[in-house]
Amino acid sequence: MRVVIAEDNAILRDGLTALLTERGFEVVAAVSDATGLHAAVADQLPDVAVVDVRMPPSFTDEGLLAALALRRSHPGTGVLVFSQWIETRYATELLAAGAGGVGYLLKDRVADVGDFTEALRRVATGGTALDPEVVGQLMGAARQQDSLARLTPREREVLESMAQGLSNAAIARALSVTERGVEKHIGNIFTKLELPPSDLHHRRVLAVLRLKG
C-alpha cells in the first residue's frame, strides 16, 4: 500500500514514515507543505495521503484545502487528515465530497498504533475513519449554521450590528427602527440561536460568536 505523508513537523514526519514502513506500508513521499503534497500525489499516485491540517505558509488550513483539491483531482487516492486541530469550515466540505476514502483523526486521541494503521488501510480501500470528537464538533457547527439560517434578514442585520459593537440605540439609528424594535429582534435572535437566559454567560457575546464561527 503506497502512502504519501504531508506533515510540517520533521520529527513527526520521520516518525510516521518509520512507523508505517515497519508495518508494511510503502511511504513513497514525505513532504512538509501543500505544494509538495500535490506534486508527490501527481507523481507517485499513492493509495492514500496522510495530511496535517496546519502547514506552511500561514499554518491555518492549508492541509484541509490541499486535501479538498486532492479529492477533486485524484478521487482514487484516499485522504486521511491527521492533526491535533479540528477545522470545521473545510472539514465538512471534505467529508461531504465523497462517500468514502476519507478520514479525520486527532493525533492526541490515537492511543494504539494498530488502530491508526487499520484506519489508514480502511481509508485507502474506500472506507471512512472519523474520530467521534471530530464528528461531534462538525455536527455542532452544522447545527449553528442551521440556527443562523432561521434568522430573518432584519434579525441578521441586527446581529451584524451587534458584532460591530453597536449599542441598541446605535443599532436603532443605523437601521431606522425603534429601540423597542431592536430589543424585540434581539430577543428573537436569542430564541432562534437557542441562547436561554444565564447568569454564567453573556448572550449578546455568544450570539456574535455564533455569527463569527
C-alpha positions as CSV (number, residue, x, y, z in Angstrom):
1,M,0.0,0.0,0.0
2,R,1.5,3.3,-1.2
3,V,1.4,6.3,1.1
4,V,2.3,10.0,0.9
5,I,2.8,11.9,4.1
6,A,2.3,15.7,4.4
7,E,3.4,16.9,7.8
8,D,5.4,20.1,8.5
9,N,7.0,18.8,11.7
10,A,10.1,17.0,10.7
11,I,10.2,14.7,13.8
12,L,6.6,13.7,13.3
13,R,7.1,13.2,9.6
14,D,10.1,11.0,10.1
15,G,8.3,9.1,12.9
16,L,5.3,8.4,10.8
17,T,7.5,7.3,7.9
18,A,9.4,4.8,10.1
19,L,6.2,3.6,11.8
20,L,4.4,2.8,8.6
21,T,7.4,1.3,6.9
22,E,7.9,-1.1,9.8
23,R,4.3,-2.2,9.3
24,G,4.5,-3.0,5.6
25,F,3.4,0.3,4.1
26,E,5.4,1.8,1.2
27,V,5.9,5.5,2.0
28,V,6.6,6.9,-1.5
29,A,7.0,10.5,-0.4
30,A,7.1,12.6,2.8
31,V,6.7,16.3,2.4
32,S,6.3,19.4,4.5
33,D,3.8,21.6,2.7
34,A,0.7,21.6,0.4
35,T,2.8,22.3,-2.7
36,G,4.9,19.2,-2.1
37,L,1.8,17.2,-1.4
38,H,0.2,18.0,-4.7
39,A,3.4,17.2,-6.6
40,A,4.0,14.0,-4.8
41,V,0.5,12.7,-5.4
42,A,0.6,13.6,-9.1
43,D,4.0,11.9,-9.4
44,Q,3.5,8.8,-7.2
45,L,-0.3,8.2,-7.5
46,P,-0.4,6.7,-3.9
47,D,-3.3,4.7,-2.4
48,V,-3.7,7.2,0.4
49,A,-2.3,10.5,1.7
50,V,-1.9,11.4,5.4
51,V,-2.3,15.1,5.7
52,D,-1.9,17.5,8.6
53,V,-4.3,20.5,8.8
54,R,-1.9,23.4,9.5
55,M,1.1,23.7,7.2
56,P,3.2,26.5,5.7
57,P,3.0,29.3,4.9
58,S,0.2,30.5,7.2
59,F,-0.3,27.4,9.4
60,T,-4.1,27.7,9.4
61,D,-5.9,25.4,7.0
62,E,-3.6,24.7,4.1
63,G,-3.7,21.0,4.7
64,L,-7.5,20.8,4.5
65,L,-7.6,22.9,1.4
66,A,-5.0,20.6,-0.2
67,A,-7.0,17.6,0.8
68,L,-10.1,19.0,-0.8
69,A,-8.1,19.7,-4.0
70,L,-6.8,16.1,-4.0
71,R,-10.3,14.7,-3.7
72,R,-11.2,16.6,-6.8
73,S,-8.0,15.9,-8.8
74,H,-7.3,12.4,-7.7
75,P,-10.5,10.8,-6.4
76,G,-8.9,7.4,-6.3
77,T,-6.5,8.5,-3.6
78,G,-7.8,8.2,-0.1
79,V,-7.2,11.2,2.2
80,L,-6.6,10.7,6.0
81,V,-6.4,14.1,7.8
82,F,-4.3,13.5,10.9
83,S,-4.0,16.6,13.1
84,Q,-4.3,17.9,16.6
85,W,-6.8,20.5,15.3
86,I,-10.4,20.3,14.2
87,E,-11.2,22.9,11.5
88,T,-14.9,22.7,10.8
89,R,-15.0,25.2,8.0
90,Y,-13.5,22.9,5.3
91,A,-13.7,19.5,7.1
92,T,-17.5,19.4,6.5
93,E,-16.9,20.0,2.8
94,L,-14.2,17.4,2.7
95,L,-16.3,14.7,4.3
96,A,-19.3,15.6,2.1
97,A,-17.2,15.5,-1.1
98,G,-17.4,11.7,-1.4
99,A,-18.9,8.6,0.1
100,G,-15.6,7.0,1.1
101,G,-11.9,7.1,1.0
102,V,-11.6,9.9,3.6
103,G,-10.8,10.1,7.3
104,Y,-10.1,12.6,10.1
105,L,-8.2,11.5,13.2
106,L,-6.8,13.5,16.1
107,K,-3.2,13.0,17.0
108,D,-3.6,13.2,20.7
109,R,-6.5,10.7,20.7
110,V,-4.8,7.9,18.8
111,A,-3.6,5.6,21.6
112,D,-2.9,2.5,19.6
113,V,-0.7,2.2,16.5
114,G,-2.8,-0.7,15.3
115,D,-5.9,1.4,15.3
116,F,-4.1,4.1,13.3
117,T,-2.8,1.6,10.6
118,E,-6.2,-0.1,10.5
119,A,-7.9,3.3,9.9
120,L,-5.3,4.1,7.2
121,R,-6.0,0.8,5.4
122,R,-9.7,1.4,5.6
123,V,-9.4,4.9,4.0
124,A,-7.0,3.6,1.3
125,T,-9.6,1.0,0.3
126,G,-12.5,3.4,0.1
127,G,-13.8,3.4,3.6
128,T,-14.0,6.1,6.3
129,A,-12.3,6.7,9.6
130,L,-13.6,9.5,11.8
131,D,-12.8,10.4,15.4
132,P,-16.0,10.7,17.4
133,E,-14.9,14.1,18.7
134,V,-14.5,15.4,15.1
135,V,-18.0,14.1,14.3
136,G,-19.4,15.9,17.4
137,Q,-17.8,19.2,16.5
138,L,-18.9,19.0,12.9
139,M,-22.5,18.3,13.9
140,G,-22.4,21.2,16.4
141,A,-21.1,23.5,13.7
142,A,-23.9,22.3,11.3
143,R,-26.5,23.0,14.0
144,Q,-25.1,26.5,14.5
145,Q,-25.3,27.2,10.8
146,D,-28.9,25.9,10.7
147,S,-29.9,28.2,13.6
148,L,-28.3,31.2,11.8
149,A,-30.3,30.3,8.7
150,R,-33.5,30.7,10.7
151,L,-32.9,34.4,11.2
152,T,-34.8,36.9,9.1
153,P,-32.9,39.4,7.0
154,R,-33.6,42.1,9.6
155,E,-32.5,39.9,12.5
156,R,-29.3,39.2,10.6
157,E,-28.7,42.9,10.2
158,V,-29.2,43.4,13.9
159,L,-26.8,40.6,14.8
160,E,-24.2,42.0,12.4
161,S,-24.6,45.4,14.0
162,M,-24.1,43.8,17.4
163,A,-20.9,42.2,16.1
164,Q,-19.7,45.7,15.3
165,G,-20.1,46.6,19.0
166,L,-23.1,48.9,18.5
167,S,-25.5,49.6,21.3
168,N,-29.2,49.1,20.9
169,A,-29.7,52.9,20.5
170,A,-27.0,52.9,17.8
171,I,-28.5,49.9,16.0
172,A,-31.9,51.6,16.0
173,R,-30.4,54.8,14.4
174,A,-28.5,52.8,11.8
175,L,-31.5,50.6,10.8
176,S,-34.1,53.4,11.2
177,V,-36.2,51.4,13.7
178,T,-37.1,52.0,17.3
179,E,-35.1,50.8,20.3
180,R,-38.0,48.7,21.3
181,G,-38.0,47.1,17.8
182,V,-34.3,46.3,18.2
183,E,-34.9,44.7,21.6
184,K,-37.6,42.5,20.1
185,H,-35.3,41.5,17.2
186,I,-32.5,40.6,19.7
187,G,-35.0,38.6,21.8
188,N,-35.9,36.6,18.6
189,I,-32.2,36.1,17.8
190,F,-31.5,34.7,21.3
191,T,-34.5,32.3,20.8
192,K,-33.6,31.1,17.4
193,L,-29.9,30.6,18.4
194,E,-31.1,28.7,21.4
195,L,-29.4,31.0,23.9
196,P,-31.5,31.0,27.1
197,P,-31.0,33.5,29.9
198,S,-27.9,32.6,32.0
199,D,-26.0,34.1,34.9
200,L,-22.8,32.5,33.6
201,H,-22.7,33.7,30.0
202,H,-23.4,37.0,28.2
203,R,-25.9,36.1,25.5
204,R,-25.0,39.1,23.3
205,V,-21.4,37.9,23.1
206,L,-22.4,34.3,22.5
207,A,-24.7,35.4,19.6
208,V,-21.9,37.3,18.0
209,L,-19.6,34.3,18.4
210,R,-22.1,32.2,16.5
211,L,-22.1,34.7,13.6
212,K,-18.3,34.8,13.6
213,G,-17.9,31.0,13.9
